[in-house]
Amino acid sequence: MKKTFNQTMPCAVRLAALLLVPAVCVAFSGCSAVPGSSGSSAAEPSPSPAAAEPAAKPDLPSLRPLYQGDENGYYTFMTAASGDYQQVLYADYQTGTQAPACHITGCTHDSPSCPACFFTGVPVTLPCPVGDGTYLSFVYGYDSDGMSIVRLNQDYGVEQVLYHCNYISSFYCYTDGSSLWFSTCPSGDSYDRIKRLDLSTGGITTLFDAGDTSGQSANIIGCAGRQLVVSVSPYYDSSEPQTSCLYLVDADTGAAELLREYPITNASAGRTTNISTAVLDDTLYEYDYTTGELTSTGLADRQTRTVTDALPPDPYEGRGAFDVTITRILNGQLVVEYYSNDWTDDNAEAKTPVYLVDLAAGTVAEKPALPPLNWNGYDHTSTTILAQLQDRLLVLCRTEPYTRTTTGTDGAPYTIQSSHRYFGLISYADYLTGTPNYTEVGMLD
C-alpha cells in the first residue's frame, strides 16, 4: 500500500473552513478578447455565437461541484494528539458520528497499517467523492513539483495519477461522475485553460482557452446543467483600460458564448469591478455597487429582471472596503452577505450583516444572526458554512478551548492556547431564523 500526498487542497475549498457549496460567488477582476475552444488543443479565437438557449441533453447528467463530502458525510483530517501522525476522519450524517476513515475490522487506528493514518513523511490524501465508490484527491509534490489529480484506492493511497500540472488555478471543480472540469495553468505556460479530464481513461481535453496573455486567469464560477460559467481576468494593469468577462461554455463541445463584459475600476474599495456576481439555480445574479440594484438573468432564456433595489448601502459609507457576496438560495430566500470596514478608524470593527431577499416578493430583511463562536480568543460572528445539502447546511456550531504542546526551533516544548472547532447540521429554516438548533456530527480541528 502506497500512501501519497503531502498536502491536500480539496477541490472546492480549503480556506478557513474547507468550504464548498453548490454555488460560487465572485467579483470579477479582468479578461481578454473572445477566446477559442478546442477538442484536444487550443484553437484560434473565434467570435461568440448569438445568444441562444443551450441545447437540451436529456441523457447526460448535470454537473455538480466536487468537494470533500456528499449528502451522506464529510471528510476531514487532523493531527493526532501525540503529534506523530495525521488521520483522515469521516463524519457520517445518518449516525451522527465521526470516526477514522478505515475499513479494517479491529484496527486501532494508530499505526502505518491503518489506511486513515499518515505518519511523518507520508503525504495525506483527503477523499473527494465522485460517485459509485470513486474518490479523487489533489496532491502537491507527488513524484515531482506541482499538483497532481489522483484517483484513490480503498486505503486512500494513490491508485492512478490522472493529471499533473503547475497548479489548479481555481479550487472550484465540477463533475458529472465520469469526468472532471477544472481550470489549470499547464507546465511551462503563464495563462489558464479549462480542461476536461476523463476519469476512466485519464484522457485530457482543452475545453476552453482564455487566450495567450501572460497572467490571465480563467476560473469556473458556476454551472447550469452542462454549461459552465467561466470568468476570464487579465493580469491587472492600471495603465490601460481592461475588462473582466463572463462566458457560458458548453461542457461537452467547448463552444463559448460571451455573456458579460465588466470594466475594471479603481480598486480603492477593495474590489476591481462594480459588479458582484453569483451563479445559482441556473441563474446569473448581479449586484451593482453603483446603483444598488440586484438583478437576475436566466441562463436558458437570457431574460433579465430586477430582483430588488432595496438592499441597504455600505454601513461605513465608503470609508473602507465594502463587499457584497451573493451566496446561496434557501427556501426561496437569496442570502446576501456584507463585509464593510472603516480605514479611517483603527478601532472600528468590521460589519458583516446578512440580508435575505425574497425572490418572489423582492422584499429585503436582515437575517437574525446565529450566536457567535469564540476561538483562539476572538468572537467570530459570521457563520462558517462547510457544505450545502439538499435540505440542511453543514456549519461550525461549537468551539472548545484546549492547551496543546508543540516544539520550538530549539527543540524545547512549549504550550499554546487554542480551540477545537466542531461542525453540525442545521435546517434551512433554523439557519434563516437564527435558531441554533444543531445536530453535531464531528470535529473540524
MISERO-612282 format. One record per residue (C-alpha): chain; x, y, z. Coordinates in Angstrom, 1 decimal. Example, Ala and Ser with C-alpha at 12.3 -4.5 7.8 and 13.67 -1.06 7.14 Angstrom:
   cadena        x        y        z
        A     12.3     -4.5      7.8
        A     13.7     -1.1      7.1
END
This chain:
   cadena        x        y        z
        A      0.0      0.0      0.0
        A      1.5      3.3     -1.0
        A      0.0      6.4      0.6
        A      0.7      9.7     -1.1
        A      0.2     13.3     -0.7
        A      2.0     16.0      1.2
        A     -0.8     18.4      1.5
        A     -4.4     18.3      0.3
        A     -6.4     21.1     -1.3
        A     -9.9     19.7     -1.8
        A    -11.5     20.9     -4.9
        A    -13.8     23.4     -3.6
        A    -12.3     24.9     -0.7
        A     -9.9     24.7      1.8
        A     -9.7     28.3      3.1
        A    -10.5     29.0      6.7
        A    -13.1     26.2      6.8
        A    -12.7     23.9      3.8
        A    -15.9     25.1      2.2
        A    -17.6     24.3     -0.9
        A    -21.2     24.7     -1.7
        A    -23.2     24.1     -4.9
        A    -22.8     27.8     -5.9
        A    -19.9     30.1     -6.4
        A    -19.9     33.9     -6.0
        A    -17.2     36.3     -7.3
        A    -16.5     39.9     -8.0
        A    -14.6     39.7    -11.3
        A    -11.3     41.3    -11.9
        A    -10.5     41.2    -15.7
        A    -10.4     39.5    -19.1
        A     -9.2     39.5    -22.7
        A    -10.6     39.1    -26.2
        A    -13.0     36.4    -27.0
        A    -11.2     33.1    -26.6
        A    -11.4     29.9    -28.6
        A    -12.2     26.3    -27.6
        A    -10.9     23.0    -28.8
        A    -11.0     19.3    -28.8
        A     -7.5     18.4    -27.6
        A     -5.5     21.6    -28.0
        A     -6.2     25.3    -28.1
        A     -8.0     26.6    -31.2
        A     -7.8     30.1    -32.7
        A    -10.0     32.7    -31.1
        A    -13.5     32.7    -32.7
        A    -16.4     35.1    -32.5
        A    -19.1     34.4    -29.8
        A    -22.3     32.9    -31.2
        A    -25.5     34.8    -30.8
        A    -27.4     34.3    -27.6
        A    -29.3     31.0    -27.8
        A    -30.9     28.6    -25.4
        A    -28.5     25.8    -24.5
        A    -29.2     22.6    -26.3
        A    -31.0     20.0    -24.2
        A    -29.0     16.9    -23.3
        A    -31.6     14.7    -21.6
        A    -29.4     11.6    -21.4
        A    -26.5     13.4    -19.8
        A    -26.3     14.3    -16.1
        A    -26.0     17.8    -14.9
        A    -22.7     19.0    -13.4
        A    -22.1     19.4     -9.7
        A    -19.3     20.8     -7.6
        A    -16.7     18.4     -6.3
        A    -15.7     18.7     -2.6
        A    -14.7     16.5      0.4
        A    -18.1     15.2      1.1
        A    -21.6     14.5     -0.2
        A    -25.2     14.1      1.1
        A    -24.0     11.2      3.3
        A    -21.0     12.6      5.1
        A    -17.9     14.8      5.2
        A    -14.1     14.0      5.3
        A    -11.6     16.0      7.4
        A     -8.1     15.3      8.6
        A     -6.3     16.4     11.8
        A     -3.0     15.8     13.6
        A     -3.2     13.1     16.4
        A     -2.7     14.3     20.0
        A      0.7     12.7     20.0
        A      1.8     14.7     17.0
        A      3.2     11.6     15.4
        A      0.7     11.2     12.6
        A     -2.2     12.8     10.8
        A     -5.5     11.0     10.5
        A     -8.4     11.2      7.9
        A    -11.8     11.2      9.6
        A    -15.3     10.6      8.2
        A    -18.4     12.2      9.7
        A    -21.5     10.1      9.0
        A    -24.6     12.3      8.8
        A    -27.0      9.4      9.3
        A    -25.4      8.1     12.5
        A    -24.2     11.5     13.7
        A    -20.7     10.0     14.4
        A    -17.2     10.8     13.3
        A    -14.5      8.1     13.1
        A    -11.2      7.3     11.3
        A    -11.9      6.5      7.7
        A    -10.7      2.9      7.9
        A    -12.4     -0.3      6.7
        A    -10.2     -2.7      8.7
        A    -12.1     -4.5     11.4
        A    -10.3     -4.3     14.8
        A     -7.9     -1.7     13.7
        A     -6.5      0.5     16.5
        A     -6.0      3.5     14.1
        A     -2.6      4.4     15.4
        A     -0.1      2.6     13.1
        A      1.1      2.8      9.5
        A     -1.1     -0.2      8.6
        A     -4.2      1.9      9.2
        A     -5.5      3.4      5.9
        A     -6.6      6.5      7.8
        A     -3.2      7.2      9.4
        A     -0.4      9.1      7.7
        A      2.9      9.3      9.6
        A      5.7     11.8      9.2
        A      6.9     11.9      5.7
        A      3.9     10.2      4.3
        A      1.6     12.7      2.5
        A     -2.1     12.8      3.4
        A     -4.9     12.2      0.9
        A     -8.3     13.7      1.6
        A    -11.0     12.0     -0.3
        A    -13.4     13.9     -2.6
        A    -16.3     11.6     -3.5
        A    -17.2     11.5     -7.3
        A    -19.8      8.7     -7.1
        A    -20.0      4.9     -7.5
        A    -17.3      4.5     -4.9
        A    -14.7      6.6     -6.8
        A    -12.6      9.2     -4.8
        A    -10.3     11.8     -6.1
        A     -7.7     13.8     -4.3
        A     -5.5     16.8     -5.2
        A     -1.8     16.3     -4.3
        A      1.1     18.7     -4.1
        A      4.6     17.3     -4.8
        A      3.7     13.8     -5.7
        A      6.8     12.4     -7.5
        A      7.6     15.9     -8.9
        A      6.8     19.6     -8.3
        A      3.4     20.9     -8.9
        A      0.0     19.4     -8.4
        A     -1.5     16.0     -9.4
        A     -5.1     14.9     -9.6
        A     -5.2     11.3     -8.4
        A     -7.7      8.5     -8.0
        A     -7.6      6.8     -4.6
        A     -7.9      3.1     -3.7
        A     -9.8      1.8     -0.7
        A     -6.8      2.6      1.5
        A     -6.7      6.2      0.4
        A     -3.4      5.6     -1.4
        A     -2.9      6.7     -5.0
        A     -4.4      4.2     -7.4
        A     -3.7      6.3    -10.5
        A     -2.3      9.7    -11.3
        A     -4.8     11.2    -13.7
        A     -3.2     14.6    -14.4
        A     -0.2     16.7    -13.4
        A      0.3     20.4    -13.8
        A      1.8     23.6    -12.3
        A     -1.3     24.1    -10.2
        A     -5.1     24.0    -10.3
        A     -5.9     27.7    -10.9
        A     -9.3     27.5     -9.1
        A    -10.5     25.1     -6.5
        A    -14.0     25.2     -7.9
        A    -14.1     22.0     -9.9
        A    -17.2     20.2    -11.4
        A    -18.0     16.6    -12.2
        A    -20.8     14.5    -13.7
        A    -19.4     11.3    -12.1
        A    -17.4     10.3    -15.2
        A    -15.4     13.5    -16.0
        A    -13.9     16.4    -14.1
        A    -13.8     20.0    -15.3
        A    -11.3     22.4    -13.8
        A     -9.0     25.4    -14.5
        A     -5.3     24.9    -14.7
        A     -2.1     26.5    -15.9
        A     -0.2     23.8    -17.7
        A      3.5     23.4    -17.0
        A      5.6     25.9    -18.9
        A      2.6     28.2    -19.6
        A      1.6     31.5    -18.0
        A     -2.1     31.6    -18.5
        A     -5.1     29.4    -17.7
        A     -7.2     26.9    -19.6
        A    -10.3     25.0    -18.8
        A     -9.7     21.3    -19.0
        A    -11.9     18.2    -19.1
        A    -10.5     15.0    -17.5
        A    -12.0     11.6    -18.3
        A    -11.9      9.8    -15.0
        A    -11.9      6.3    -16.6
        A     -9.2      6.7    -19.2
        A     -7.3      9.7    -17.9
        A     -7.7     11.4    -21.2
        A     -7.4     15.2    -21.0
        A     -9.0     17.8    -23.3
        A     -8.5     21.5    -23.5
        A    -12.1     22.7    -23.5
        A    -11.7     26.5    -23.3
        A     -8.6     28.6    -23.9
        A     -8.6     32.0    -22.3
        A     -6.1     33.4    -24.8
        A     -2.3     33.7    -24.8
        A     -1.9     36.6    -22.4
        A      0.6     36.3    -19.6
        A     -1.0     36.2    -16.1
        A     -4.5     35.8    -17.5
        A     -6.8     33.6    -15.4
        A     -9.9     31.6    -16.3
        A    -12.0     30.2    -13.5
        A    -15.2     28.2    -13.4
        A    -17.6     30.1    -11.1
        A    -20.8     28.1    -11.6
        A    -22.8     25.9    -13.9
        A    -26.2     25.4    -15.4
        A    -26.9     21.9    -16.5
        A    -24.0     21.0    -18.7
        A    -22.9     24.6    -19.3
        A    -20.0     26.1    -17.4
        A    -19.9     29.8    -16.4
        A    -16.3     30.9    -16.7
        A    -14.7     34.2    -15.7
        A    -11.7     35.5    -17.6
        A     -9.5     38.1    -15.9
        A     -6.3     39.7    -17.2
        A     -3.2     40.4    -15.1
        A     -4.1     43.8    -13.6
        A     -2.5     46.8    -15.4
        A     -3.7     50.2    -14.3
        A     -2.0     51.9    -17.3
        A     -4.7     50.7    -19.8
        A     -8.4     50.1    -19.9
        A     -9.3     46.5    -19.1
        A    -12.4     44.4    -18.8
        A    -13.4     41.3    -17.0
        A    -15.6     38.8    -18.9
        A    -18.1     36.1    -18.3
        A    -18.5     33.2    -20.8
        A    -21.0     30.4    -21.0
        A    -19.1     27.3    -22.1
        A    -20.6     24.0    -23.3
        A    -19.0     21.3    -21.1
        A    -19.0     18.8    -24.0
        A    -18.1     20.8    -27.1
        A    -16.3     23.8    -25.6
        A    -18.5     26.2    -27.6
        A    -18.2     29.6    -25.8
        A    -20.6     32.5    -25.7
        A    -19.7     35.9    -24.3
        A    -22.3     36.8    -21.6
        A    -20.9     39.9    -19.9
        A    -18.0     42.4    -20.0
        A    -17.3     44.5    -16.9
        A    -14.9     47.4    -16.9
        A    -12.2     47.1    -14.4
        A    -12.3     50.0    -12.0
        A    -10.1     51.6     -9.3
        A     -9.5     49.0     -6.5
        A     -9.7     51.6     -3.7
        A    -12.9     50.0     -2.3
        A    -11.2     46.6     -2.1
        A    -12.5     45.3     -5.5
        A    -11.8     45.7     -9.1
        A    -15.2     45.9    -10.7
        A    -18.5     47.5     -9.7
        A    -20.4     44.2    -10.1
        A    -20.7     41.3     -7.6
        A    -21.8     38.1     -9.4
        A    -23.1     34.7     -8.5
        A    -24.5     31.7    -10.4
        A    -27.3     29.9     -8.5
        A    -30.0     27.6     -9.8
        A    -29.2     28.2    -13.5
        A    -29.4     31.9    -12.9
        A    -26.9     34.7    -13.1
        A    -27.3     37.2    -10.2
        A    -25.6     40.6    -10.4
        A    -25.3     43.3     -7.7
        A    -24.4     46.7     -9.0
        A    -22.4     48.7     -6.3
        A    -23.1     52.0     -8.1
        A    -26.9     51.7     -8.3
        A    -27.6     49.2     -5.5
        A    -29.7     47.2     -7.9
        A    -29.8     43.4     -7.8
        A    -30.8     41.6    -11.0
        A    -31.2     38.0    -12.2
        A    -30.7     36.6    -15.7
        A    -31.9     33.1    -16.6
        A    -29.0     31.3    -18.4
        A    -31.5     29.5    -20.6
        A    -33.8     32.3    -21.8
        A    -31.4     35.3    -21.1
        A    -34.3     37.2    -19.6
        A    -33.1     39.8    -17.1
        A    -35.3     41.2    -14.3
        A    -34.8     43.4    -11.3
        A    -34.9     41.4     -8.1
        A    -34.7     44.3     -5.7
        A    -33.1     47.8     -5.3
        A    -33.8     47.9     -1.6
        A    -30.6     46.3     -0.3
        A    -29.0     48.7      2.3
        A    -25.9     50.8      1.4
        A    -22.4     50.3      2.7
        A    -22.6     50.5      6.6
        A    -19.4     52.6      6.7
        A    -20.4     54.8      3.7
        A    -17.4     54.1      1.6
        A    -14.7     54.7      4.2
        A    -13.1     51.3      3.6
        A    -13.5     48.0      1.8
        A    -17.1     47.0      1.0
        A    -18.0     43.6     -0.4
        A    -21.4     42.2     -1.2
        A    -21.4     38.5     -1.7
        A    -24.5     36.6     -3.1
        A    -24.0     33.2     -1.5
        A    -27.0     30.8     -1.8
        A    -30.7     30.3     -2.2
        A    -32.6     28.7      0.8
        A    -36.3     28.2      0.9
        A    -36.9     30.9     -1.8
        A    -34.6     33.4      0.1
        A    -31.5     34.7     -1.6
        A    -28.7     35.1      1.0
        A    -26.6     38.2      0.6
        A    -23.6     38.7      2.9
        A    -22.0     42.1      3.5
        A    -18.4     42.9      4.6
        A    -17.6     46.5      5.5
        A    -14.8     48.2      7.4
        A    -13.5     51.7      8.1
        A    -10.0     52.5      7.1
        A    -10.2     55.9      8.8
        A    -10.7     54.4     12.3
        A     -8.2     51.8     13.6
        A    -10.6     50.8     16.3
        A    -13.6     50.2     14.0
        A    -14.8     46.7     13.8
        A    -15.8     45.1     10.5
        A    -19.5     44.9     10.0
        A    -20.9     41.7      8.5
        A    -24.7     41.8      8.3
        A    -26.5     39.2      6.2
        A    -29.7     40.0      4.3
        A    -32.4     37.8      2.9
        A    -34.1     38.7     -0.4
        A    -37.4     37.1     -1.0
        A    -37.2     36.1     -4.7
        A    -40.9     36.0     -5.2
        A    -41.7     39.4     -3.5
        A    -38.4     41.2     -3.8
        A    -38.5     42.2     -0.1
        A    -35.3     42.5      1.9
        A    -34.9     41.7      5.6
        A    -31.8     41.3      7.8
        A    -31.2     37.7      8.8
        A    -31.2     37.1     12.5
        A    -27.6     36.1     13.4
        A    -26.7     32.7     15.0
        A    -24.8     33.0     18.3
        A    -21.1     34.0     17.6
        A    -18.4     31.4     18.2
        A    -15.2     32.2     20.0
        A    -12.0     30.5     19.0
        A     -8.4     31.4     19.6
        A     -9.5     34.4     21.7
        A    -11.8     36.1     19.2
        A    -15.5     36.2     18.6
        A    -16.5     35.1     15.1
        A    -19.9     36.5     14.2
        A    -20.2     35.2     10.7
        A    -21.4     31.6     10.4
        A    -18.9     29.3      8.6
        A    -20.8     27.1      6.2
        A    -18.8     24.0      5.1
        A    -21.4     22.5      2.8
        A    -24.9     22.9      1.5
        A    -27.0     19.8      1.3
        A    -30.5     19.3     -0.1
        A    -32.3     20.5      3.0
        A    -29.6     21.3      5.5
        A    -26.3     23.2      5.9
        A    -23.1     21.8      7.5
        A    -21.8     24.6      9.7
        A    -19.3     25.3     12.5
        A    -21.5     25.0     15.6
        A    -19.3     24.8     18.7
        A    -15.8     25.6     20.0
        A    -13.9     24.3     22.9
        A    -10.6     25.8     24.3
        A     -7.7     23.5     24.9
        A     -3.9     23.6     25.5
        A     -1.6     22.0     23.0
        A      2.1     21.3     23.3
        A      4.4     21.9     20.4
        A      8.2     22.0     19.9
        A     10.2     25.2     19.2
        A     13.1     25.6     16.8
        A     15.5     24.9     19.7
        A     13.9     21.6     20.4
        A     12.2     22.7     23.6
        A      8.5     22.1     24.1
        A      6.1     24.9     24.8
        A      2.3     25.2     25.2
        A     -0.3     27.1     23.1
        A     -3.8     28.0     24.0
        A     -6.0     27.0     21.1
        A     -9.5     25.9     20.3
        A    -11.2     22.8     18.8
        A    -14.0     23.6     16.3
        A    -16.9     21.3     15.9
        A    -19.4     21.1     13.0
        A    -23.0     20.1     12.8
        A    -26.1     20.1     10.6
        A    -28.8     22.8     10.7
        A    -32.0     23.0      8.7
        A    -32.5     25.8      6.2
        A    -35.4     27.2      8.3
        A    -33.3     27.3     11.6
        A    -30.4     29.0      9.8
        A    -32.6     31.6      8.2
        A    -34.3     32.4     11.6
        A    -31.0     32.4     13.6
        A    -32.2     29.4     15.7
        A    -29.1     27.4     16.9
        A    -30.7     24.0     16.6
        A    -27.6     22.0     15.6
        A    -27.0     18.3     15.2
        A    -23.3     18.0     15.9
        A    -21.5     15.4     13.8
        A    -17.8     16.0     14.2
        A    -14.7     18.0     15.0
        A    -13.0     20.1     12.3
        A     -9.7     20.7     14.0
END
